[in-house]
Structures are given as C-alpha cells and as structure tokens.
C-alpha cells in the first residue's frame, strides 16, 4: 500500500505540523489584535497588521461539522473514518479540518466538546481530536461571519450605469460526444465541441480572434492543455486569450470573454471546457497514467483524508440540516428532478427512472451524501462563442443576451473557514447578480444551477432567492416546484447529476438551448430568461441570460 499523504512542511507552517511533539497545539496569532489566524499568513486578515507570532492553545474545541466517509479509502486511514471541522475555544473563527478518533460516529453531535490528540507520522504530528470524556456540554455552532440573508449588504454598488454585459452576446454553442470511458484524447473532444460551436454561429475559425478556457490545465482528467493546445492544433491567431482557475468558476471563461469584446480586444471569442475524468480513471487502473502531485501536499485537508469536495460540502449540508430541518429527502428531490429531465435528453449518461427509494437506498459516499447526490464523472467538451453584440445580430442564430453577472467574492475562500450552512462562494455571487439588473427571481423561466452535488444546487436556489434562506425543505418537497412545468424549471437537461459532469459549461449550453427554443421534448414553453451558475467552493460566477425580444 502506498504511504499516507503528508503535509508539506515549510518554515511558515512548521510550528503547526510539529507542535504535537510535546503535546501542545500551536496556532499563529496576531500580536496586535490577538486574533488567531489559520492557515498561517504574513498578515492578519482582521486588523491587517504584520506583527505575527505563535500561541500555545488549550487544544479544546467545539465539533462544528463532521461527515463519515464510506467511499474513499486512505493509506493509514481505512474507511469508514470521520472527517470533521472543529472550532478552537480561544477563537472559534478558526476551524481546523481533522479526524475524530476514539468515538462511535453514530453518537457524534454538532456542538460536542472535543480535545486534541496527535498522530505522529514520520516528521509530522497530525492534530486529531477525540470527544471530551464525561462531557455532555453541547455548544452552539460558531457564529456566521455574515448571516446568510445579509450578503446583499456587502455587495459593492455598480461603478457606472453602463454595463459591460450589454455589449456581448452568446452566439454559438457546441458539444462533443459525452460518455463514460470514451478513451478519446481530451484535445479531440475539445476540437469537436469547438467545430460545432463555430458552425452553429455561422462563423469560420478565421473569424475567431479570442480564446478563453478554464482551467487551462491537463491534470487528473481536467482539460486538454488549454489555449496553447488548441492553438497548436488549429493554427489560430488570437488577439486575446484567457485561461486559469482563479476566475469566476468554470463559466468564468465566458465572463472574461464578455469583457474582452466589450473593450474591443476581440469580436468573437471561443470559450471551451473539457473533462475526461472517466478515461483518466481507466488509464490509472491500467497503469497507463500517473496520479498528479506527490506524497507531500500543501492542502490543509488532504492529510486527514478530506480528499474530495464532498468532504467539505457534506459538512455544510449537515449544518443546513441541523439549522433548518433539511433532510436527505430534500436533496433527493433534486436528484430525482435531474433524472426525470435526463430521460428526455438523448445525450444524458443516466436516463433510467429513479425513485426516492432508489435514491435513499444507494450506497453511502460520505454522510449525508449517497451515490446519487454526486455528479457523474465523464468525458466530454463544451464550447460557447461570445461575440460583440453588434456583430451578433448578423449571425446564424438569434443572439442570447447577457442581462447581468454575479462575481463578487464576499466570504472566505478557505474551504473550511467559510460559510457554515451553504456552499461557499454562492451567497455573495448571487447577491451581486441581482444588484446589476432590475429583473427579479420571479422573472426567471429556467434555472440551470451548478449541481456537482445536490447540495450545491440547494445552495444556489436559496442564495438566488427562489425561496428564502432555510426554506428549501418546503420549496423542494414533492419536486413539483422544480419540475419542467413548475415555478422554477431546474437543470432541464439532467444536470451534472444525470447528464454528466461538464463543470458548469453544460449548464450554459442548456440555458442557450432553452432560450432558443431548441430543447425538443424537454423544452420549457416560452422561456425568455435563464440563470446559469458555475462553481462554488472556489471562486464562482452566475449569469442571467435573456432573449433579444
């Protein structure tokens, strides 16, 4: 068996990863305002002072979140095991990702008191926690830095009444074939999607003067190698390019392209996103591909077996359950809705009927997420063309206009230090969207909302105001509100849960398809306004699209 991944010990974090040698937990602190800071930084995020030190703390904490991992085995940490977040007594704003040991997972309770212990692996002492013996105290969860309903108060007002969104339109869409283990090269998938998008817009590759992608990498089945790979294959000569993960989610490539055409840097930008996770996984099993990275990691979560976004989001979902009475059935209505829509989509990977019993009885991945709470790894590419609006009106298809975007980062980006009860990087972006338009949630005809997990989708529904914060349980009950003939037709192509994980670009593709009236059996009658979100946890973005009439 391979050795357990360990943290990369650096001069900046060595005090933390070696503290357990004498049994004392140590955290960075600001010597000016006394705040504890985690992960370590050269500056205090609260007072922005630079007088930083290291403080011994008691090692007592409150259990602020936990999930029991069933799916993923980990060297030295066989499943099932508990991944948790604990809020440090001295400053509950600091939450450590950790493991809870010496416990019955079924008896763990949010608010329970825990005490640090240490697991020594080579040169590292991993701080893990165990329940405080004989303690029955249950404390409230740590306070939200910003209450979920208050994000709108932190949105920056528009700098000018002129909107860059008004200068851009979506004029072409394309997709490669989509499937499990297609064993096709990612670049071949990318080119197929791009060819279709260019033809759909009535353009040629010679008209394309911009390229934009996310993430621009070819790592672990994520991408074909970015702009360089596509230009090398097609011989394009773009005047503007864009690529990278620090953008507004996977759909950030489209938002960046809108800014490029607004400033005159390009007229027609080809945006693309490719995944080939399914084939990559097969190649790993066959020994024909190598896993990314090495044994040492800069992550503050991976050494504790938190190897997936599921391990973070499951804890946010659990806190939503705790605070608002949400249940697994609430999430199940989202999964069932996406499967019902996928049944009408010939390109969807999973089209078989699914019942609530099927959903609830599926094997557990990491509590409370079961198999059908998770999106479908697949191979495929999606492309979207963004054109200057004055050029768009002469192209092959009626343009889809962009009413507004939401991009503002308000909450922390560190996964385990962020929002408690919703997917991080959703509440702020949603509030920002509505500050840039006079349209309201009631004006939306179709919602294509990111559903890497069912809980992502629930978070976007509440954040965008389709129901109140904490009201998803009643809004989703029975699934009628989100059905194609309901008040909020949701993820009409099957979403990532059943259509396939295309990382947000598939949602934009479907939004355009619906607004054009080209969705066939799954078409929502009279669709004129659509919202499409992409991402969460990492910086994300959301777009409000409309027809030209």
C-alpha positions, 0 to 999 in steps of 0.5 A: 500500500502506498504511504499516507499523504503528508503535509508539506512542511515549510518554515511558515507552517512548521510550528503547526505540523510539529507542535504535537511533539510535546503535546501542545497545539500551536496556532499563529496569532496576531500580536496586535489584535490577538486574533488567531489566524489559520492557515498561517499568513504574513498578515492578519486578515482582521486588523491587517497588521504584520506583527505575527507570532505563535500561541500555545492553545488549550487544544479544546474545541467545539465539533462544528461539522463532521461527515463519515466517509464510506467511499474513499479509502486512505493509506493509514486511514481505512474507511469508514473514518470521520472527517470533521471541522472543529472550532478552537475555544480561544477563537472559534473563527478558526476551524481546523479540518481533522479526524475524530478518533476514539468515538462511535460516529453514530453518537457524534453531535454538532456542538460536542466538546472535543480535545486534541490528540496527535498522530505522529507520522514520520516528521509530522504530528497530525492534530486529531481530536477525540470527544471530551470524556464525561462531557455532555456540554453541547455548544452552539455552532460558531457564529456566521461571519455574515448571516446568510440573508445579509450578503446583499449588504456587502455587495459593492454598488455598480461603478457606472450605469453602463454595463459591460454585459450589454455589449456581448452576446452568446452566439454559438454553442457546441458539444462533443460526444459525452460518455463514460470511458470514451478513451478519446484524447481530451484535445479531440473532444475539445476540437469537436465541441469547438467545430460545432460551436463555430458552425452553429454561429455561422462563423469560420475559425478565421473569424475567431480572434479570442480564446478563453478556457478554464482551467487551462490545465491537463491534470487528473482528467481536467482539460486538454492543455488549454489555449496553447493546445488548441492553438497548436492544433488549429493554427489560430491567431488570437488577439486575446486569450484567457485561461486559469482557475482563479476566475469566476468558476468554470463559466468564468471563461465566458465572463472574461470573454464578455469583457474582452469584446466589450473593450474591443480586444476581440469580436468573437471569442471561443470559450471551451471546457473539457473533462475526461475524468472517466478515461483518466480513471481507466488509464490509472487502473491500467497503469497507463497514467500517473496520479498528479502531485506527490506524497507531500501536499500543501492542502490543509485537508488532504492529510486527514483524508478530506480528499474530495469536495464532498468532504467539505460540502457534506459538512455544510449540508449537515449544518443546513440540516441541523439549522433548518430541518433539511433532510436527505429527502430534500436533496433527493428531490433534486436528484430525482428532478435531474433524472426525470429531465435526463430521460428526455435528453438523448445525450444524458449518461443516466436516463433510467427512472429513479425513485426516492427509494432508489435514491435513499437506498444507494450506497453511502459516499460520505454522510449525508451524501449517497451515490446519487447526490454526486455528479457523474464523472465523464468525458466530454467538451463544451464550447460557447462563442461570445461575440460583440453584440453588434456583430451578433445580430448578423449571425446564424442564430438569434443572439442570447443576451447577457442581462447581468453577472454575479462575481463578487467574492464576499466570504472566505475562500478557505474551504473550511473557514467559510460559510457554515450552512451553504456552499461557499462562494454562492451567497455573495455571487448571487447577491451581486447578480441581482444588484446589476439588473432590475429583473427579479427571481420571479422573472426567471423561466429556467434555472440551470444551477451548478449541481456537482452535488445536490447540495450545491444546487440547494445552495444556489436556489436559496442564495438566488432567492427562489425561496428564502434562506432555510426554506428549501425543505418546503420549496423542494418537497414533492419536486413539483416546484422544480419540475419542467412545468413548475415555478422554477424549471431546474437543470432541464437537461439532467444536470451534472447529476444525470447528464454528466459532469461538464463543470458548469459549461453544460449548464450554459449550453442548456440555458442557450438551448432553452432560450432558443427554443431548441430543447425538443421534448424537454423544452420549457414553453416560452422561456425568455430568461435563464440563470446559469451558475458555475462553481462554488467552493472556489471562486464562482460566477452566475449569469442571467441570460435573456432573449433579444425580444 
